[in-house]
């Protein structure tokens, strides 16, 4: 039998999950003073049946030692920095100059700074909520949401967004990585002028990228073990961002560049364009769905909590992210003005369109290679969240660690599924503003504010209470506006739904 010891957690114990809270309840309740006694399992119980719903126990659950996210807690501040940078910098940032072409220099910089500050604040909230004073650790976003909002509401609000931002990100990485491989082949072969062999099709490029990603995934069993891969992802992300904005500025501005917003047909179109540009800025920041998982790789003890170490990593990481994103947005807008093409990898296509004739093919080829390597590294981080969720099902039923062969099968099945979705829906990137409006925006800007109120229970109408309620409600309002604007944009411009034709 397992040894149990009873610990009185006092007034700051985690919420009672038997009572399912709602938004109205936890906003009204500013504090609670109820002591409860919770048994802490020292060794895995023999007769108790563990189910996925028991995961609100965080560190108290013995499954933590069996799963890819929390299998190893030997990480450091540096490994956290690598993971944060590799997961936080993405090709969605290449659209920032498009947003600036709508707002101009001043408002573009202001909105980008506000979004940066807001998401940095919610990151601070998540880092603080990761570990309670009782020592319970919440190393998965869904489990923290279940603790804050209750089992039903927590899962309803977060399971789809987390899975989309993890599995869906892997699909988009296959689309981007495979498409970049195709561009690389065209660049090297000069559109068939120097190569006699038949060029690879889009499907074949997707398959090549997926195979490389799954081979890498088989070599690393847990999140902490891919720190070196994340380091490579960090270096490549910083390098390609720097090369792109430096190349844009260095080549000079094309003729007839204008910084005036393009005239639109109606007032509705004007407001829709503003909201779409604002959505581009807010969706440029990613990685909140894996921040708790990254913190879960750090060691923690009563004397040395993981909070300080993780926040140091977040601070240093976002200094570098700001150094990548702000020059990319400002430099890209200076170079191309309102001629920036509105498509995935906008500024990269602008370089090829305006400077392709006087830019070395080796430079363009190097950028493409770096982007492919970065996509491979980023795939590992987001893929592990899905692997972890799959292994939870097995360990919950069998009450033991997944065998090596099963982990291989899980990764192969996931790779095949993401490849199929990428080939079936190669236009998924065009739906990112719509889907991101009700997945990424709430997960990044809204839920952390409400989870802080639900768990920490700050003084009613106090500073923290008012700040989080205001930000959370305003974030929900923005989320609805972004979804409406993206849907309107699709209705007006249409969607190139090239099913199974990458």
C-alpha positions in Angstrom: 0.0 0.0 0.0 1.1 3.5 -0.7 2.3 5.6 2.2 0.2 8.7 2.8 0.8 11.7 4.8 -1.7 14.5 5.5 -0.8 18.1 4.9 -2.9 21.0 5.9 -2.7 23.4 3.1 -4.5 26.3 4.9 -6.1 29.2 3.3 -4.1 29.1 0.0 -4.8 25.6 -1.1 -5.9 24.8 -4.6 -9.6 25.1 -5.5 -12.0 22.4 -4.7 -12.8 20.7 -8.0 -16.0 19.1 -6.8 -17.7 22.4 -7.2 -17.5 23.6 -10.8 -16.9 27.3 -10.9 -18.1 29.7 -13.5 -16.9 33.1 -14.7 -19.5 34.9 -12.7 -18.8 33.0 -9.5 -15.0 33.4 -9.5 -15.2 37.1 -10.4 -17.5 37.8 -7.5 -15.5 35.9 -4.9 -12.5 37.8 -3.9 -11.2 35.5 -1.2 -11.9 32.2 0.6 -10.8 31.0 4.0 -11.3 27.2 4.1 -8.7 24.8 5.2 -8.7 21.3 3.7 -6.6 18.2 4.2 -5.3 16.6 1.0 -3.5 13.3 1.0 -0.2 13.3 -0.9 0.8 10.1 -2.5 4.4 9.2 -1.9 4.4 6.1 -4.1 1.9 5.1 -6.8 -1.3 3.6 -5.4 -2.0 -0.1 -6.1 -5.8 -0.1 -6.1 -6.7 3.4 -7.0 -7.8 3.9 -10.7 -6.2 6.9 -12.2 -8.1 8.7 -14.9 -7.3 11.8 -17.0 -9.7 13.8 -14.9 -7.4 13.3 -11.9 -4.7 15.4 -13.6 -5.7 18.5 -11.6 -3.4 17.0 -9.0 -0.4 18.2 -10.9 2.8 17.1 -9.3 0.9 14.8 -6.9 0.1 12.4 -9.8 2.6 9.7 -10.3 2.0 9.8 -14.1 4.2 12.9 -14.3 7.3 10.7 -14.2 6.1 8.7 -17.2 5.2 11.3 -19.7 7.3 13.2 -22.3 6.6 16.7 -20.9 7.5 16.0 -17.3 9.7 12.9 -17.6 12.8 14.9 -17.0 12.9 17.9 -14.7 16.7 18.6 -15.1 16.3 21.6 -17.3 18.0 25.0 -16.8 17.3 28.6 -17.5 19.3 28.3 -20.7 17.2 25.3 -21.9 14.0 27.2 -21.1 15.3 30.1 -23.2 16.0 27.8 -26.1 12.5 26.3 -26.0 10.8 29.7 -25.6 12.6 31.3 -28.5 12.2 28.2 -30.8 8.5 28.1 -30.1 7.9 31.9 -29.9 9.5 33.1 -33.2 7.6 32.0 -36.3 6.9 32.9 -39.9 3.7 34.5 -38.8 5.9 37.5 -37.8 6.7 38.0 -41.5 3.2 39.5 -42.0 3.9 42.4 -39.5 4.9 44.8 -42.3 1.4 44.2 -43.9 -0.2 45.4 -40.6 2.1 48.5 -40.6 0.9 49.3 -44.2 -2.6 49.7 -42.7 -1.7 51.6 -39.5 1.4 53.5 -40.5 4.6 54.1 -38.5 3.1 55.5 -35.3 0.0 53.5 -34.7 1.7 50.3 -36.0 4.5 50.7 -33.4 2.0 51.5 -30.6 -0.2 48.5 -31.3 2.7 46.2 -31.6 4.1 47.5 -28.3 0.8 47.1 -26.6 0.3 43.5 -27.8 3.9 42.7 -26.8 3.3 44.1 -23.3 0.0 42.4 -22.9 1.2 38.9 -23.8 4.3 39.4 -21.7 2.0 40.1 -18.7 -0.1 37.0 -19.3 3.2 35.0 -19.5 4.0 36.3 -16.1 0.6 35.2 -14.8 1.2 31.7 -16.2 4.6 31.4 -14.8 3.3 32.4 -11.3 0.4 30.0 -11.6 2.5 27.0 -12.6 3.4 26.1 -9.0 1.2 26.6 -6.0 2.5 27.3 -2.5 1.7 23.7 -1.5 4.1 22.5 -4.1 1.6 21.3 -6.7 2.8 21.9 -10.2 0.6 22.4 -13.2 2.8 21.5 -16.2 0.0 21.5 -18.8 -2.2 24.4 -19.9 -5.4 22.2 -19.8 -4.8 21.0 -16.3 -4.3 24.5 -15.0 -7.6 25.5 -16.7 -9.4 22.5 -15.1 -8.2 23.6 -11.7 -9.3 27.2 -12.3 -12.6 26.7 -14.2 -13.7 23.2 -13.2 -13.4 20.0 -15.2 -16.2 20.6 -17.7 -15.7 24.3 -18.4 -11.9 24.0 -18.3 -11.8 21.3 -20.9 -14.5 22.9 -23.0 -12.5 26.2 -23.2 -9.0 24.8 -23.7 -8.7 21.3 -25.1 -9.5 22.3 -28.8 -7.3 25.5 -28.7 -4.4 23.7 -27.2 -4.6 20.8 -29.6 -5.1 23.1 -32.6 -2.2 25.3 -31.6 0.0 22.1 -31.1 -1.2 19.6 -33.7 -2.4 22.4 -36.1 1.0 24.1 -35.7 2.7 20.9 -36.8 0.4 20.7 -39.9 1.3 24.3 -40.8 5.0 23.6 -40.2 4.7 20.8 -42.8 3.0 23.1 -45.2 5.6 25.9 -44.7 8.6 23.5 -44.5 7.5 21.5 -47.6 6.7 24.7 -49.5 10.1 26.1 -48.6 11.8 22.9 -49.8 10.0 23.4 -53.2 11.2 27.0 -53.4 14.7 25.9 -52.6 14.7 23.4 -55.4 13.4 26.0 -57.8 16.0 28.5 -56.7 18.9 26.0 -57.0 17.6 24.7 -60.4 16.7 28.2 -61.6 13.2 27.0 -62.4 14.4 24.0 -64.3 17.1 25.8 -66.4 20.0 24.0 -64.7 18.4 20.7 -63.6 17.4 17.9 -66.0 15.6 15.9 -63.3 11.8 16.3 -62.8 11.2 18.7 -59.9 9.5 17.4 -56.8 5.8 18.0 -56.4 4.3 19.8 -53.4 3.1 16.5 -52.0 6.6 15.0 -52.3 8.1 18.0 -50.6 5.6 17.7 -47.7 6.4 14.0 -47.4 10.2 14.7 -47.3 9.7 17.3 -44.6 7.5 15.0 -42.5 9.9 12.1 -42.7 12.8 14.3 -41.5 10.6 15.7 -38.7 9.5 12.2 -37.5 13.1 10.8 -37.7 14.2 13.6 -35.4 11.3 13.1 -33.1 12.2 9.4 -32.6 15.6 10.4 -31.2 14.4 12.5 -28.3 12.0 10.9 -25.7 11.1 14.0 -23.7 10.9 17.8 -23.8 14.1 18.4 -21.8 16.1 16.1 -24.2 15.4 18.3 -27.2 17.1 21.4 -25.7 19.9 21.2 -28.3 17.3 20.9 -31.1 15.6 24.0 -29.6 19.0 25.8 -29.6 19.3 25.1 -33.3 15.8 26.4 -33.8 16.6 29.5 -31.8 19.7 30.3 -33.8 18.0 29.7 -37.1 14.9 31.8 -36.2 17.1 34.8 -35.1 19.3 34.4 -38.2 16.5 34.3 -40.8 14.6 37.2 -39.2 17.8 39.3 -39.2 18.8 38.3 -42.7 15.3 39.1 -44.1 15.0 42.6 -42.6 18.6 43.4 -43.3 18.3 42.3 -46.9 15.2 44.3 -47.3 16.8 47.5 -46.0 20.2 46.8 -47.7 18.7 46.4 -51.2 16.9 49.8 -50.9 13.3 50.7 -51.7 11.8 49.9 -55.1 10.4 52.8 -57.1 6.9 54.2 -56.5 6.8 53.0 -52.9 4.0 54.7 -50.9 3.2 54.7 -47.2 -0.4 55.8 -47.6 -3.0 53.1 -46.8 -4.6 51.6 -49.9 -8.0 53.1 -50.6 -10.9 50.7 -49.9 -14.3 50.6 -51.4 -16.5 51.1 -48.3 -16.5 52.0 -44.7 -17.1 48.4 -43.8 -14.0 47.4 -45.8 -12.0 50.0 -44.0 -12.9 48.7 -40.6 -12.4 45.2 -41.7 -8.9 46.0 -42.9 -8.1 47.7 -39.6 -9.3 44.6 -37.6 -7.4 42.2 -39.9 -4.2 44.3 -39.4 -4.8 44.3 -35.6 -5.3 40.5 -35.7 -2.0 40.1 -37.6 -0.2 41.9 -34.7 -1.9 40.0 -31.9 -1.4 36.7 -33.6 2.3 37.4 -34.2 3.0 36.2 -30.6 2.8 32.5 -30.0 4.0 29.8 -27.5 1.7 30.4 -24.5 0.2 27.0 -25.0 3.6 25.4 -24.2 5.0 27.8 -21.6 3.7 25.7 -18.6 5.2 22.6 -20.3 8.6 24.3 -20.7 8.5 25.4 -17.0 7.7 21.8 -16.1 11.1 20.7 -17.3 12.8 22.9 -14.6 13.6 21.5 -11.1 11.8 22.9 -8.1 12.1 22.7 -4.3 10.6 24.5 -1.4 13.7 26.7 -1.1 14.2 27.2 -4.8 11.0 27.5 -6.7 10.9 27.3 -10.5 9.3 30.7 -10.7 12.4 32.9 -10.6 14.4 30.7 -13.0 11.6 30.5 -15.5 10.8 34.2 -15.4 14.5 35.0 -16.0 14.4 32.8 -19.1 11.2 34.4 -20.3 12.6 37.9 -19.8 15.8 37.2 -21.7 13.9 35.3 -24.4 11.5 38.2 -25.1 14.2 40.7 -25.3 15.6 38.7 -28.2 12.1 38.2 -29.7 11.5 42.0 -29.6 14.9 42.5 -31.3 13.7 40.2 -34.1 10.0 41.4 -34.5 10.3 45.1 -34.2 13.1 45.5 -36.9 11.2 43.0 -39.1 8.0 45.1 -38.9 9.6 48.5 -39.2 12.3 47.6 -41.7 9.9 45.6 -43.9 7.4 48.5 -44.0 10.2 51.0 -44.8 11.4 48.8 -47.7 8.1 48.0 -49.3 5.4 50.3 -47.9 1.9 49.4 -49.1 3.3 47.1 -51.8 3.9 44.3 -49.3 2.0 41.2 -50.6 -0.6 39.9 -48.2 0.2 36.2 -48.1 2.1 33.7 -45.9 5.8 34.8 -45.7 4.8 38.2 -47.1 8.2 40.0 -46.7 10.0 36.9 -48.0 7.9 37.0 -51.2 8.5 40.7 -51.4 12.2 40.2 -51.5 11.9 37.6 -54.2 9.4 39.8 -56.2 11.3 43.1 -56.0 14.9 42.0 -55.5 15.1 38.5 -57.0 16.9 39.7 -60.1 19.8 41.4 -58.1 19.9 39.0 -55.1 22.4 36.1 -55.1 20.6 32.8 -55.5 23.0 31.5 -52.8 21.6 34.0 -50.3 18.0 33.1 -51.1 18.9 29.4 -50.9 20.6 29.9 -47.6 17.5 31.6 -46.2 15.3 28.8 -47.4 17.6 26.1 -45.8 17.5 28.0 -42.5 13.7 28.2 -42.5 13.4 24.5 -43.2 15.8 23.7 -40.3 13.8 26.1 -38.0 10.5 24.4 -38.9 12.0 21.0 -38.1 13.1 22.2 -34.7 9.8 23.9 -33.9 7.9 20.8 -34.9 9.5 18.8 -32.1 8.3 21.2 -29.4 4.7 21.4 -30.5 4.6 17.7 -31.4 5.6 16.7 -27.9 2.4 18.3 -26.5 0.4 15.9 -28.7 2.6 12.9 -27.9 2.1 13.7 -24.2 -1.7 13.8 -24.5 -1.7 10.5 -26.4 0.5 8.8 -23.8 -1.8 10.1 -21.0 -4.5 7.7 -22.3 -2.2 4.7 -22.2 -0.7 5.4 -18.8 -4.2 6.2 -17.3 -5.4 2.7 -18.2 -2.2 0.6 -17.8 -0.8 2.6 -14.9 2.7 2.2 -16.3 5.1 4.0 -18.6 4.7 3.7 -22.4 7.1 1.1 -23.9 9.6 2.3 -26.5 7.8 0.6 -29.4 4.5 2.3 -28.6 6.2 5.7 -28.5 7.6 5.0 -32.0 4.1 4.0 -33.2 2.5 7.1 -31.7 5.0 9.3 -33.5 4.6 7.5 -36.8 0.8 7.7 -36.6 0.9 11.4 -35.7 3.3 12.1 -38.5 1.1 10.3 -41.0 -2.0 12.2 -39.7 -0.4 15.6 -39.9 1.0 14.8 -43.4 -2.5 13.8 -44.6 -4.1 17.0 -43.2 -1.4 19.1 -44.8 -1.9 17.5 -48.2 -5.7 17.7 -47.9 -5.8 21.3 -46.6 -2.8 23.1 -48.0 -4.8 26.3 -47.7 -4.9 26.0 -43.9 -2.7 29.1 -43.5 -5.4 31.2 -45.1 -7.8 30.2 -42.3 -5.3 31.1 -39.6 -6.8 34.5 -38.9 -10.3 33.0 -38.5 -9.2 30.0 -36.3 -6.6 32.0 -34.4 -9.3 34.5 -33.4 -11.1 31.9 -31.2 -8.1 29.8 -30.2 -4.8 31.7 -30.0 -6.2 35.1 -28.8 -8.2 33.7 -25.8 -5.4 31.3 -24.9 -2.8 34.0 -25.0 -4.6 37.2 -23.8 -7.8 36.1 -22.0 -7.7 32.8 -20.1 -4.5 33.6 -18.0 -6.3 36.7 -16.6 -9.4 34.8 -15.5 -7.3 31.8 -14.2 -5.4 34.2 -12.0 -8.6 35.5 -10.5 -10.1 32.0 -10.0 -7.0 30.5 -8.3 -5.3 33.5 -6.5 -8.6 35.1 -5.6 -7.3 38.7 -5.3 -9.2 41.3 -3.3 -12.5 42.3 -4.9 -12.2 45.5 -6.9 -8.5 45.6 -6.0 -5.7 46.5 -8.5 -5.0 42.9 -9.7 -8.7 42.1 -9.8 -9.7 45.1 -11.9 -6.7 44.7 -14.2 -7.3 41.1 -15.0 -11.1 41.5 -15.4 -10.6 44.4 -17.7 -7.9 42.7 -19.8 -9.9 39.4 -19.9 -13.1 41.0 -21.0 -11.4 43.3 -23.6 -9.5 40.3 -24.9 -12.8 38.4 -25.4 -14.2 41.4 -27.2 -11.2 41.5 -29.5 -11.4 37.8 -30.2 -15.0 38.2 -31.4 -14.0 41.1 -33.6 -11.1 39.3 -35.1 -13.2 36.3 -35.9 -15.9 38.5 -37.5 -13.3 40.4 -39.5 -11.6 37.2 -40.8 -15.0 35.7 -41.7 -16.0 38.9 -43.6 -12.6 38.9 -45.4 -13.1 35.3 -46.5 -16.6 36.1 -47.7 -15.4 39.1 -49.8 -12.1 37.8 -51.2 -13.1 34.1 -51.3 -10.9 31.1 -50.4 -8.6 29.2 -52.7 -9.6 25.8 -51.4 -7.1 23.7 -53.3 -8.0 20.4 -51.6 -5.2 17.7 -52.1 -3.3 20.1 -54.5 -0.4 21.5 -52.5 
